[in-house]
Amino acid sequence: MNKSLNILFVSPEVFPFARTGGLADVSRSLPKALVSLGHDVRVIMPFYRCVSESGFKADKLLENIRHPVSGRIFGFDLFQNGSDGVTTYFVRNEKYFSRDGLYGTAGADYPDNALRFSFFSKAALAAVKAVGFRPDIIHCNDWQSALIPLYLRSRLADDAYYGGIKTLFTVHNLAYQGVFGKKSMRGLGVPPDLFNMNGLEFHGKVNFMKAGIIYSDAISTVSRRYAREVMTPEYGCGLEGLLKAREHDLSGILNGVDYDVWSPEKDRFITPNYGTGSIENKRICKRRLLEYARLPASVDRPLIGCVTRLVHQKGMDILADAMDELMRLDVGIVMLGRGDNSYERVFTGLAKKYPANISVRKEFNDELAHRIEAGCDMFLMPSRYEPCGLNQMYSIRYGTIPIVRATGGLDDVIKDFDKDRGKGNGFKFGPASKDALLYAVRRAVSCFEDKPLWKKLMLQAMSCDFSWDRSAGEYVKLYERLSGGERS
């Protein structure tokens, strides 16, 4: 084994403590995989109200930590949890994190998010010195931790404790950049002259993600295709030129799956469990899901799952437009998720219009998400863009065949069965259009009607391995390259 590394993994959300999306899953499973490879990984996140309300055990380590990086900010307490062999630190500050939501409520972001997450970035740097953990690598995730590389290069440039620490900044979704008014510069604790086109300024505002891209030693995205896409005007969200300029520092590393959590053999939320040798048990899971969803209990009719945020990015407009024609195929659809009020109303209305075919649950429900993966025949992901996506990887493990738009990580993971009967694990469509989606679903339904062929596809999909083993190894190679050399 190569030299063990000290890695600080900084994330605004970590499963199971606080979760709004796939970032939380990655922030748990990737550190866990890195620990299994022999590295000392510490995760740090805010101590949100939901963490304490959910009853997770967290022991107080230190009180009222203050540090030169923080300037005149409030102090904070540091708590710790050690489950799954991963040390997770929690930054507790009542003013900033004892709130109902992580980033906002009622569809609106908190107006002081710039202060909240600049504080979090400063606190993460203060915490490692306070506990005596000096990382070789600080792995920052999304805009909420994007100021850390900047603080290391400015406020802490002369502090020997932080000298030589390298930073990796991972972009999980470029559309969410942390953009704030110019006045927010005053509370960030950075030199005001950095508000320029070569620094934090972005169309007259402050852009946290831009800071992460500029000042980090390396950048990664969560799939190979998305790493290419973000350098184009279609997907670059205004930062494509900057990313193109740092192309040699940009990597695309596909996320992985924690099969201790997401596999039909071990899943604690489903009954019965099943695998490739007991695939007939999936029909029982399907029957129980149909009963729960109050849909007609016909296990021979195709059942399509969709666990998603109900937003434009996820292609919900495409799906809504296609729904009437999908009903002519006599498929059942079970949807789970929340999102924009307009889409919630649309799909609730469709469920009322087609009560024998469509079930919609407007909530975040982890248990039901597992039951949908186990009980459905197909899983639909019509995303306009998808940096990585995890549900397509969950689905193939459960023999639930994905129907996806060929973008980002969906394109990296899914091989179209009609194009490759020997290695195919799902169905893909290219254009973000109703007709393209319908054609892909029709192909899947046609295959479903050929039971021997469908079983071949299911077993083929279930044999695919998207565990963290390979991807964690790619991260380690990147960490080692950074810690052993200079920024290119």
N, C-alpha and C positions, 0 to 999 in steps of 0.2 A: 504494500500500500504506500502511496505517496504521502508526503507530509500532511498531517492533520491541520486543517484550517480553522481559525476562529471567524465565525460569520455572524453578523448581526442582521437579522431579517426584519425590516421595518414595513409594517402594513397598517392601514387604517381599519382593517377588519380581518378577523381570523375565526374560522369555524372551530369549535361550536359556540364560541363566546359571543360573536356578533357577526351578522351576515346580511348582506343585501344582494350578493351575486357570487359569481365564480371566483373572484379574487379571494374571498374568504376560504374557499375550499383549497385553492392553491397554497395559501399562506399557512395552512395546516399540513397538507400532504407533502409539499416539497421539503420543508424543514425536517419532517419526519424521515423522508428518504435520505436526506443529507446526513442526518445523525446515524442512520443505519450504515452509511459508508465510512463512518469513523470521524466525522467532523463535529466540532463543538459549535452548535447553532443555537443562538438565543433569538427569540422572536419578541418584538415589542409593539404594543398597540395601545390606544387610549382605553381607560377604564370607564366605559360608557355605563349609563344607568342600567341598561339591559343586562350587563354582565353580573352585577350584584343581584338584580331582581330574579335572574335565572338560577341563582343558588350555586354558582360555580365556586369552588374552593380557591381562594387567593390569600396568601399570607403576606402581611406587610413586612417589607424589607427595610425601608428607610423612609424618614419623614422630612418634609420641607426641604427638598433638594434644591439648591441654587448653584449657579455655575456662571463663569464669565461669558459663555456663549449666550446665555439667556438675557443678558442685559438687565433691564428693570422689570422683567416679567414676574408673574407670581411664581412661588415655589410649587412643588408637587410632591406627592407621596408615591413611592414605588412599591407595587405588589408583585407577587410571583405565583405561578401555577406550574406544576411539573408533570402533567399527565402526558401519556404516550411517549415518555422519554425525551420530550422537548420542553425546555424552559421557556415559558412565556412571561414577559414582564408587562405590567399594566401601569400606565401613567395616569395617576388620579389627580384631577383638578376639578373641583366642583363647579367652578365658574364656566369652564369650557365644555365639560363632558357629561355632566349630570343633567341630561336632557332626554326628551322622549325619543328622538331620532338620532341617527348617526350623523347625517349631513343636513337634515332639515325635516320639516313636517308639512303635511297637507299640500304636497306637491311643490313646495317652495324651499330653497336652500336657506340655511341660517345666514343672516347678513354679515356675521362676523367670522365666516369660515376661513378667511385669509388669516385672521389672528389665531383662530383655533388650531389650524394645522401648521402655521409657522411655529406656534408654541410647541406643538407635538414634535416637530423636527428638532427644535432646540432641546427639548426634554430628552429625546432619544440619545442625543450626543452627550448630554449631561449625565444620563443614567449609566452609560457604559463606564465613564470615569468614576462615578460614585461607587459602583460595585466592583471595580477593578477588573473589568473584562475589556481587554483591548482587541478589537476585531482586526483581522487582516483585510476583510471585505465588509463593507456595509451595502447590503442589497436593498435598495429602495424600490417601492412599488407605487406607481401612479402619482398623481399630482400632490396628494396629501403628504408625501414624504420627499417631494422633489427639491426642497430647499437645502436638504442636508449636504449635497455636494458643494453648493454655493457657500454654506457656512464653513465647511472645511477649507475652502480655498480663500476665504476672506477673514472672518472673525477668528478662526482658529489656525490660521496659517503659521503663526509663530509659537503655537503651543506644542511642545515636543511630544506630549502624550498622543496627539493625533497625527503626528508626522508619519507619512508613508501609508496611511490607511487608504485603500482604494475603494471606489464606489462603482456599483452597477445599478443602472436605473432601468427598470422594466416598465414598458408601456403596455398596460392591459387593455386599454381602450382609448385611442387617441382623441375621440370625440369629447371626452370629459377632461378638460385641461386646467381647471382652476384659474379662471380669468376674473380679475377684480379691478375695481376702479383705481385710478392713479393714487388717490389719497391713502390707499392701503400700504403704500411703500413706507409710510412713516412708522408703522408698527412692526415691520419685518426685521428690523435690526440689520439692514444691509446698507452699504454706501449708496447715497441717493444718485450718484452719477452712473449707477448701473441701469437706471431707467433710460435706455436708449435701444436702438434697433439691434445692436449686437449683444444686448443684455436681456433684461426682463420685459422690456416694452413690447407690446403686441397690439397694434392698431389703437394706440393711445391708452392702453390698459396694462395691468400687470399679469403676466402669464406664468404660473408656477411650473407647468409642464415644460415650457420652453427653458426654464432655468435648469431643470433636471437633464434635459437633452444637451444643453451647452456645457454644463460644469461637471457632469459625471465622467468617469474614466472610460466607461463603456455603456452601451445601450442594448437592450434586448426587447423583442416583442415575443408574443406567446404562440407563434406558429411561423413556419418558413414563408408561407405565401403572404401573410400579413406584413412580414418584414419587407417584402417587395411592394406590397400595396401602399404602405404609408409613405412611400417616396413618390407617389403619383398624386396629381391634383384631385382625382376622384375620391381618394381615401385619406389624403394627408392633412385635411382640416386646417389648411393654412401653414402647416409646419413642414410640408414636403421638401421645400428647398433646404431647410436646416438639416433635416434628416438625410437628405441626399449628400449634403456636404460632409456628414459624418458616416457615410456608408461603410467605410472600412472598420468603424467601431460598432456597427450595428449587426446583431445576430438575431435569428429567428429560432427559438427553441420551443417546441410543442409542449404544452402542458401534459401532465400525466393523470392517471387515475389511482386513487387509493383503493385497491381491491379488498382491503379489510372492511371497507365501508360499502363499496359499490360492486357487489357480485351476487348473483342469485344463489350461490352455494352458501353464503354466510349472512345474507341480508336479514337483520333482526326484525324488519318491518313486514316481511312477507311470509305467508304460510300457504302451501308448503314451500320449502326451498327446493331448488332444482339445479341441474347442470346438464352438460351434454349427454350424460348417461341416463338422465331422468327428465328429459325435455318435455315429456307428456304432462308433468306437473304444472307447466306453464298454463295449460288450459284451465286448471283449477284456479290459479291466480287471476286469470282473465274472468272467469265466472264470478269470483268474489268482487273484482273491481266493477263489473257490470252491476252487480247488486248494490254496491256502495253508491255508484253513480246514478242509480235508478233508471238504467237503460234496459231495454228488452234483453233477456239473458240468452242471446243467440251467439254461442261461441264460434259458429261457423261464419259469421259476418265479420269482415275486417274491422278492427278497432284501432284507431289512430290516437296516439297521445301527443300532447303539446304542453310542455312545462316551460314557461317563458315569462319575460316581462312584456306586458302588452303595450309596446311602443313601436314607433315607425322603424327603428333600426332592425327590429326582429321580423320585419315583413308582415306586420299585422294587417296593413292595408291590403296587401296582396291576398292574404288568406281570407279576409272578410269578403273581398270581391269574388273569390272563387267558391265561397261556401255553398251558394245555391246549387251550383253545378256539381259540387262534391256530393251533395245529398242525393243526386240522381244515381250515384254509384252505390247507394245504400251502404255507406260506411257509418260506423259510430265514431264519435270524436269526444275525447275527455281532455278538457283544457284546465290548466292550473296556473294561476299567476295574477298579478296586479300590474297596474300601469296607468297610462293616461286615461282620464275619465271618459273621453270620447270612445276609445276602444273598449273599455269596460262596458259601456252602454251598448255598443254594437254587438258584442258577443253574448251579452246577457239577453239581448233581444233575439238573437239567432237561436239561443237555447230555448226560449219561449216559443219561437216559431216552429222549431223542430225538436220537440221534447223527447221523441223516441230515438233521436240520433245524436243529440249534442248535450253534453253536461259541462257546465262552466263553474269553477270554484275560484272566486276572486280573493285569494289569500296566498300567503307563503306557508306551506305545510310540508315539512320535510318527509314525514311518514307517507303522505299521499303521493309525493314525488316518487318515492321508492315503489309504491304499489302500482303507479302508472307505468313505470319502467318494466315491472314484472308482468303486468296484466295486459299490456297492449301488444298488438302485432307489429305496428309500425310507429315511428316517431317522426313528427314533422317539424322541420326547422327552415323556414323560408326567408332567412335573414338577408337583409340588404347588404350588410357586412357583418362579419363575425370574426373578431381577432383570433380566437381559438375555438371556443365552444367546448363544453364538457359533456353535454347530454348526448351528443352523437357517440362519444366513447362509452358512456354509461350504457347506452341503448344496445350497442352491438354485443356487449358482454352479457346482456339479458336476452339475446336473441330477438330483440325488438328492432326491426329493420328501419334504419334512418332514411328519410326522404329529405334531402337538403339542397339548398342552393350552393353552387360551387364557388365559395368565397372563403378566404382566410383559412382557419383551421378545419372548417367543414370540408374544404377541398383537399386538404392534406390527409385527412383521416379516411374519407369515404372513397372507395373504388366502385364505380358503377357496375352493377351485376350484369346488365345487358351488354356491356362492352367487354367484360371479363368474367365468364362463368366460372373460371377456376380460382380467382382471387377476390371477386367482387363481394362487398359487404353491405351494399345499400343502393340507393338510387339518387342521381344528381340531376339538377337542371341549371342552366346557365343564366338566361335573362331573368331579371326581377319582374316577372309578369305573371298574370293570372294563367295565361295559356300554357306557359312553360311549367308552372306548378301542377296544373291539371294533367298535363301529359305525363309527368313523372309519377303522379299518384295512380293514374290509369295503368302504367307499366307495373307498378308495385301490386295493384289489385289483381291484374292479370296473372302475375307470378303466384300470388297467394292462392289463386284458384287451382293451381297445379300443385297439389300437396307434396308429392315427392320432391319437386324442384324447390318449393318453399322450405322444406326441411333441410335440404342441401344448403340453401342460402343461410338459414338460421345457424346451422352448425359451423359453417364457414366464418360467419361473423363472430360467433362466440369464441372461436379459436384465435382471434386477433389479440395481440398483447399491446396495450397502451398503458402499462404500469409506469411508475416513475423511474424504473431502473435505468433506462436509456437516457431519458431527459435529464435526470439528476446528474448522471455522468457527464453530460454535455455542459451543465452548469459548473461542475467541478473543474473541467478543463478550462472554462472561461475564467473562473476564479483564480486558478493556478497561473494562467497567462498574465492576469492583471497583477497578482501579488508578486510575480517574479520579474516584472518589467515595468517599463514606463508606458504612459498613455501614448498611443500611436498618433 
